[in-house]
Amino acid sequence: MTILPPSAPRPARRAGTDVDVVVIGGGVNGVGVARDASQRGLKVALFERNDLAFGASGNSSGMIHGGLRYLTSDPHVTEKSCRDSGHIQAIAPHLLFRIPFLVPFERSRNARVLYNLADGFFEAYDLYQPLKRGKPHARLSPDELRRLEPGIHGDLVGGFSFDEWGIDGARLCVANAVDAIERGAKVYVGHTVERIERREDTGEVVAVRYRDLRTGEGGRLRTSAVVNATGAWSPITTSLAGLPASSSRVRPGKGIHVVFDRRLTNYAIMARTIDGRQIFLEPWENMSVVGTTDDDFYGDLDQVRATSEEVRYLIQGIARVFPQIHEARAIGTFAGVRPTLYAFGPTEDELSRDHQIVDHAAHGAPGVYSMIGGKLASFRLFAEEMTDLLARRFELGARCATHAIALPGGDRAVDALALSRRLEIDAVAGRRLVYRHGSRALRIEERVRERPREAATVCPCEPVIEAEVRYVLRHELARSVADVARRTRLGLGACGGMRCAARCGQIVAQELSLPPREGMRQAAEFLGRQAVTRAVALGPEQARQEALAIASVRSELGAPADADDEPAAAAAGEDVDRRAQRPARELAETAWRDRSS
């Protein structure tokens, strides 16, 4: 859906500008617009305050799904998602993987009637399956369900199967950003926009003022259009142009996920929470993920974390149909905030997942646009709609081609087993390399041929080789250990980075010409953040073990727990040794609380 202003003039490119369009936000919508606009010939600059996929795009459920749950309330959202899913599969085939779902139906008073009604519901969803290359649903007996997944428990009347597609949202963002850069766009990560300048007489956009958060240096970029694609931050960004926050209002919804150390099932399993919300356990890449909550969020958008109560809420719901979840090893959590369209009154999971473009010419600011709402599954279509408006504004005749032009790495298939043999690396490492980079894994192979020592494994859990770490630092805008983890999943496995963060920190320091101590500081900071996200999902025994392990690793690194805490810690008279133990103490305190409860 697009909100257009009353018949406003559409100026062509204005003289005296540095770029045609400034995009603010490095999530999937922002990089999608940057890619589409640069493909159509516009000069684009994108600013991201944190890192690509820092927000909801990198912390979603990891699915390009059709939106089964929206079929009754927002069928057009389901249609858009399914249609765009087919396009995303075509341009990034290496990133997509099929996730078959099982939906058990527990026996109850009206179970048989509800079961038959659900069958008709799935038949309606089957009409959209050709758009996303999905398979039609199947009606299953209790015995068939248990043959497919022996861990399913309960008094069942039957169930259904259907399928969706999984994806790594962070890799999707990176691929779009890289494509935009290769077409001439400038992408600035770690840069915050401080002000959107407008003319006093007409209200038109003149420039944006920005600041490099690492160096503190500021700058000004002249432009005639600004796209606000900052998701849940959208009202804050709008205010930088002197507009009321309500002009791009969203209703932020927090969603958390719990991560387990391996694939617990071959199928995703749908379940319900104690209050009737629909949740799932899904095999995702080489892990399992339980999700998701949906709660209004009014906290710090830069510090979104799961709580132990939210974890218990999800695990309790899954355990009703898959009790073995209690025996599985949780290794972490992740959380994001959905920029859901604002509505007062409906519960969070009843809110529309549609998207809107707000043209702020209606508020006296021609050239300023806000993208609000949307889903990972339909990002490309949302970006197309936004770029269509820009194309009309700049009187461009070029049409959208992002559905037909492959993303970097998606142009041809690569034999992962043959690659691993040539590089003499583990077959799993080769498969993961090809999954993340597609045909561009061959560029990493070239690095290894020139520098054979870079075939060494840095992260054995994922696994990740040294050449890939150096590649993402040089070619994918990574600037820290955390950025490398977002692009490669280094340190996000069972060990939480304790086996690889230090080595990654060394490589980061070498590649970016930083002091060695900075690399160790980044490694320690990464370990601290990982410990905090893991602590809420751990039982007392595992928490105590991890507290000891983290204390040992941090002592070896010789770095404080968090550099940002150093001044406060010093003022409080806390020495370095005590600061280095802080994440371990947090884990131990969590273990004590869990045991007490």
Residue pairs with C-beta under 8 A, 6 or more apart in sequence:
1 354
1 355
1 356
1 357
2 356
2 357
2 359
2 385
2 389
3 356
3 357
3 358
3 359
3 362
4 359
5 359
5 361
5 362
5 366
6 362
8 359
8 361
8 366
10 392
10 393
10 394
10 395
11 224
11 393
11 394
12 394
12 395
13 20
13 224
13 394
14 224
16 222
17 222
17 223
17 224
18 43
18 45
18 221
18 222
18 223
19 43
19 44
19 45
19 186
19 221
19 222
19 223
20 37
20 42
20 43
20 44
20 223
20 224
20 225
20 390
20 394
21 33
21 37
21 42
21 43
21 44
21 45
21 223
21 225
21 226
21 227
21 390
22 44
22 45
22 46
22 47
22 193
22 208
22 221
22 223
22 225
22 226
22 227
23 30
23 33
23 34
23 37
23 44
23 45
23 46
23 47
23 226
23 227
23 229
24 30
24 46
24 47
24 193
24 208
24 226
24 227
24 228
24 229
24 230
24 237
25 46
25 47
25 48
25 228
25 229
25 230
25 231
25 233
25 237
26 46
26 47
26 48
26 50
26 51
26 52
26 53
26 54
26 173
26 177
26 187
26 189
27 52
27 53
27 54
27 55
27 56
27 57
27 58
27 173
27 229
27 230
27 231
28 53
28 57
28 169
28 172
28 173
28 176
28 376
28 379
29 57
29 229
29 231
29 371
29 374
29 379
29 382
29 383
29 386
30 46
30 48
30 227
30 229
30 230
30 371
31 46
31 52
31 173
31 176
31 177
31 180
31 187
32 176
32 379
32 380
32 382
32 383
32 402
33 227
33 229
33 371
33 383
33 386
33 387
33 390
34 44
34 46
34 176
34 177
34 180
34 185
34 187
35 176
35 177
35 179
35 180
35 183
35 185
35 383
35 402
36 383
36 384
36 386
36 387
36 400
36 402
37 44
37 185
37 387
37 390
38 44
38 179
38 180
38 183
38 184
38 185
39 183
39 398
39 400
39 401
39 402
39 405
40 387
40 391
40 396
40 398
40 399
40 400
41 396
41 398
42 390
42 394
42 396
43 184
43 185
44 180
44 184
44 185
44 186
45 185
45 186
45 187
45 188
45 221
45 223
46 177
46 180
46 185
46 186
46 187
46 188
47 188
47 191
47 192
47 193
47 208
47 210
48 54
48 187
48 188
48 189
48 190
48 191
49 190
49 191
49 192
49 193
49 213
50 189
50 190
50 302
51 189
51 190
51 477
51 479
51 482
51 483
51 486
52 58
52 170
52 173
52 174
52 177
52 189
52 477
52 486
53 169
53 170
53 172
53 173
53 174
53 486
54 486
55 231
55 232
55 233
55 301
55 336
55 337
56 231
56 232
56 336
56 337
56 338
56 339
57 169
57 170
57 172
57 173
57 231
57 336
57 376
57 379
58 169
58 170
58 173
58 336
58 486
59 169
59 255
59 257
59 304
59 334
59 335
59 336
60 169
60 255
60 336
60 376
61 255
61 257
61 280
61 282
61 289
61 291
61 292
62 166
62 167
62 168
62 169
62 282
62 284
62 285
62 289
63 99
63 164
63 165
63 166
63 167
63 282
63 376
63 377
64 81
64 84
64 85
64 88
64 89
64 96
64 132
64 164
64 165
64 166
64 167
64 376
64 377
65 81
65 85
65 164
65 165
65 377
66 78
66 81
66 82
66 85
66 125
66 128
66 129
66 131
66 132
66 134
66 164
66 377
67 74
67 77
67 78
67 81
67 82
67 353
67 375
67 377
68 78
68 125
68 162
69 278
69 349
70 77
70 78
70 81
70 353
71 78
71 121
71 124
71 125
72 121
73 350
73 352
74 352
74 353
74 354
76 354
77 352
77 353
77 354
77 375
77 378
78 125
78 128
79 128
79 131
80 378
80 381
81 132
81 375
81 377
81 378
82 128
82 129
82 131
82 132
82 134
83 131
83 132
83 381
84 377
84 378
84 379
84 380
84 381
85 131
85 132
85 133
85 165
85 377
86 131
86 132
86 133
87 380
87 381
87 402
87 403
88 96
88 167
88 172
88 377
88 380
89 96
89 132
89 133
89 165
90 403
90 404
90 406
91 380
91 402
91 403
91 404
91 405
91 406
91 407
91 410
92 167
92 172
92 175
92 406
92 407
92 409
92 410
92 438
93 410
93 413
93 438
94 409
94 410
94 413
94 414
94 434
94 435
94 437
94 438
94 439
95 167
95 168
95 171
95 172
95 175
95 410
95 435
95 436
95 438
96 165
96 166
96 167
97 165
97 166
97 167
97 285
97 435
98 163
98 164
98 165
98 166
99 163
99 164
99 165
99 166
99 268
99 282
99 283
99 284
100 135
100 161
100 162
100 163
100 266
100 267
100 268
101 161
101 162
101 163
101 164
101 267
101 268
101 269
101 270
101 280
101 282
102 140
102 145
102 148
102 149
102 152
102 159
102 160
102 161
102 267
102 268
102 269
102 270
103 118
103 159
103 160
103 161
103 162
103 270
104 145
104 152
104 154
104 156
104 159
104 269
104 270
104 271
104 321
105 111
105 114
105 115
105 118
105 156
105 157
105 158
105 159
105 160
106 154
106 155
106 156
106 157
106 320
106 321
107 155
107 156
107 157
108 114
111 157
112 157
115 157
115 158
118 160
119 139
119 160
122 137
122 160
122 162
123 137
125 137
125 162
126 136
126 137
128 134
129 135
129 136
132 165
134 162
134 163
134 164
134 165
135 162
135 163
136 162
137 160
137 161
137 162
138 160
138 161
139 158
139 160
140 148
140 158
140 159
140 160
140 161
141 158
142 156
142 157
142 158
142 159
144 159
145 152
145 156
145 158
145 159
146 152
148 161
148 266
148 267
149 265
149 266
149 267
149 269
151 264
151 265
151 322
151 323
151 324
152 269
152 321
152 322
153 320
153 321
153 322
153 323
154 320
154 321
161 267
164 268
166 282
166 284
166 285
167 376
168 285
168 435
168 436
168 489
169 376
170 486
170 487
171 436
171 487
172 376
172 379
172 407
174 472
174 476
174 477
174 487
175 407
175 408
175 409
175 410
176 407
177 187
177 476
177 477
178 408
178 475
178 476
179 407
179 408
180 187
181 187
182 408
187 477
188 210
188 212
189 477
189 479
189 483
190 212
190 213
190 214
190 479
191 210
191 211
191 212
191 213
192 210
192 211
192 213
193 208
193 209
193 210
193 237
193 240
194 209
194 210
194 211
194 218
194 240
195 208
195 209
195 240
196 205
196 208
196 226
196 240
196 241
196 242
196 368
197 205
197 206
197 207
197 208
197 209
197 220
198 204
198 205
198 206
198 241
198 242
198 365
198 368
199 206
202 366
203 364
203 365
203 366
204 224
204 365
204 366
204 367
205 223
205 224
205 225
205 226
205 241
205 365
205 366
205 367
205 368
206 222
206 223
206 224
207 220
207 221
207 222
207 223
208 220
208 221
208 223
208 226
209 218
209 219
209 220
210 218
210 219
210 220
210 221
211 217
211 218
211 219
212 218
212 219
214 479
224 367
225 367
225 368
225 369
225 390
225 393
225 394
226 241
226 367
226 368
226 369
227 369
227 370
227 371
227 386
227 390
228 234
228 237
228 238
228 248
228 368
228 369
228 370
228 371
229 371
229 386
230 236
230 237
231 250
231 337
231 339
232 250
232 252
232 297
232 301
232 337
232 338
232 339
233 301
234 248
234 250
234 339
234 370
234 371
234 372
235 245
235 246
235 248
235 249
235 250
236 245
237 248
237 370
238 244
238 245
238 247
238 248
238 360
238 368
238 370
239 245
241 360
241 365
241 368
242 365
243 360
243 363
243 365
243 368
244 363
247 358
247 360
247 363
247 370
248 358
248 360
248 370
248 372
249 342
249 372
250 339
250 340
250 341
250 342
250 372
250 373
251 296
251 340
251 341
251 342
251 343
251 348
251 351
252 296
252 297
252 298
252 301
252 337
252 338
252 339
252 340
253 294
253 295
253 296
253 297
253 337
253 338
253 340
253 348
253 351
254 293
254 294
254 295
254 296
254 297
254 304
254 335
254 336
254 337
254 338
255 291
255 292
255 293
255 294
255 335
255 336
255 337
255 338
256 291
256 292
256 293
256 306
256 307
256 310
256 311
256 314
256 333
256 334
256 335
257 289
257 290
257 291
257 292
257 306
257 333
257 334
257 335
258 289
258 290
258 291
258 306
258 311
258 314
258 315
258 330
258 332
258 333
258 537
259 287
259 288
259 289
259 330
259 331
259 332
259 333
259 334
259 492
259 537
260 287
260 288
260 289
260 290
260 328
260 329
260 330
260 331
261 287
261 328
261 329
261 330
261 331
261 493
261 494
262 286
262 287
262 288
262 329
263 283
263 286
263 287
263 288
264 281
264 283
264 288
264 322
264 324
264 325
264 328
265 281
265 283
265 288
265 322
266 283
267 283
268 280
268 281
268 282
268 283
269 280
269 281
269 282
269 318
269 321
269 322
270 278
270 279
270 280
271 278
271 279
271 280
271 281
271 317
271 318
271 320
271 321
271 322
272 278
272 279
272 317
272 320
273 279
273 313
273 314
273 316
273 317
274 313
274 316
274 317
277 294
277 317
277 349
278 349
279 290
279 291
279 292
279 314
279 317
279 318
280 290
280 291
280 292
281 288
281 289
281 290
281 318
281 322
281 325
282 288
282 289
282 290
282 291
285 435
285 489
286 428
286 432
286 462
286 493
287 331
287 493
288 328
290 314
290 315
290 318
290 325
291 314
292 314
293 310
293 313
293 314
294 338
294 348
294 349
295 310
295 348
296 348
297 304
297 337
301 337
304 335
304 336
304 337
305 333
305 335
305 532
305 533
305 536
306 333
306 334
306 335
306 533
306 536
306 537
307 536
308 536
308 537
308 590
308 593
308 594
310 536
311 330
311 333
311 536
311 537
315 325
315 326
318 325
319 325
319 326
329 494
329 542
330 534
330 537
330 538
330 542
331 493
331 494
331 496
331 534
331 537
332 492
332 496
332 530
332 533
332 534
332 537
333 533
333 534
333 536
333 537
334 533
339 372
339 373
339 374
340 348
340 351
340 352
340 353
340 373
341 351
341 352
341 354
341 355
341 356
341 372
341 373
343 351
343 352
352 373
353 373
353 374
353 375
354 373
354 374
355 371
355 372
355 373
355 374
355 375
355 378
355 382
355 385
356 371
356 372
356 373
357 369
357 370
357 371
357 372
357 385
357 386
357 389
358 369
358 370
358 372
359 369
359 389
360 366
360 367
360 368
360 369
360 370
361 367
361 368
367 393
369 386
369 389
371 382
371 386
374 382
380 402
380 403
383 402
384 400
384 402
384 403
387 400
388 400
390 396
391 397
391 398
408 438
408 440
409 437
409 438
409 439
409 440
409 441
410 438
410 439
411 438
411 439
412 438
412 439
413 439
414 434
414 438
414 439
414 441
414 442
416 427
416 430
416 431
416 433
416 434
416 435
416 441
417 427
417 430
417 431
419 430
419 433
419 434
419 441
419 442
419 445
420 426
420 427
420 429
420 430
420 431
421 430
422 445
423 430
423 445
423 448
423 455
423 465
424 455
425 455
425 457
425 465
426 457
426 463
428 463
429 457
429 463
429 464
429 465
432 462
432 463
432 464
432 489
433 441
433 444
433 465
433 468
434 441
436 468
436 487
436 488
437 443
437 444
437 468
437 471
443 471
443 475
444 465
444 467
444 468
444 471
447 454
447 467
447 470
447 471
448 454
448 455
448 465
448 467
451 467
453 466
454 465
454 466
454 467
454 470
455 465
455 466
455 467
456 465
456 466
457 463
457 464
457 465
457 466
458 464
458 465
458 466
458 469
458 490
458 500
458 503
458 504
458 507
459 488
459 489
459 490
459 491
459 493
459 499
459 500
459 504
460 499
460 500
461 491
461 492
461 493
461 494
461 495
461 499
461 500
462 488
462 489
462 490
462 492
462 493
464 488
464 489
464 490
464 500
466 507
468 488
469 484
469 488
469 490
469 504
469 507
470 507
470 511
472 478
472 483
472 484
472 487
472 488
473 479
473 484
473 507
473 508
473 511
473 512
474 511
476 487
477 483
478 484
478 486
478 487
478 508
479 508
479 512
480 508
480 522
480 526
481 490
481 491
481 497
481 501
481 504
481 505
481 508
481 519
481 522
481 523
481 525
481 526
482 522
482 525
482 526
482 529
484 490
484 504
484 508
485 491
485 492
485 497
485 504
485 526
490 497
490 500
490 504
491 497
491 500
491 501
491 504
491 526
491 530
492 530
496 527
496 530
496 531
496 534
496 546
497 523
497 526
497 527
497 530
498 527
498 549
498 550
498 553
501 523
501 524
501 526
501 527
501 553
502 520
502 523
502 553
502 556
502 557
504 523
504 526
505 519
505 520
505 521
505 522
505 523
505 526
506 516
506 519
506 520
507 519
508 514
508 519
508 522
509 515
509 516
509 518
509 519
510 519
517 559
520 557
520 558
520 559
521 559
521 560
521 563
523 557
523 559
524 554
524 557
524 559
524 560
524 561
524 562
524 580
525 562
525 563
527 550
527 553
527 554
527 557
527 583
528 561
528 562
528 582
528 583
531 546
531 550
531 583
531 584
531 586
531 587
532 583
532 586
534 546
534 587
535 543
535 586
535 587
535 590
536 590
538 546
538 587
538 590
538 591
538 594
539 591
539 594
540 591
540 592
540 594
540 595
541 591
543 587
543 588
543 590
543 591
543 594
544 587
544 588
544 591
546 584
546 587
547 584
547 585
547 587
547 588
547 591
548 584
550 583
550 584
550 587
551 580
551 581
551 584
554 561
554 580
554 581
554 583
554 584
555 577
555 580
557 580
558 580
559 580
560 566
560 569
560 576
560 579
560 580
561 579
561 580
561 581
561 582
561 583
562 579
562 582
565 579
565 582
566 579
569 578
569 579
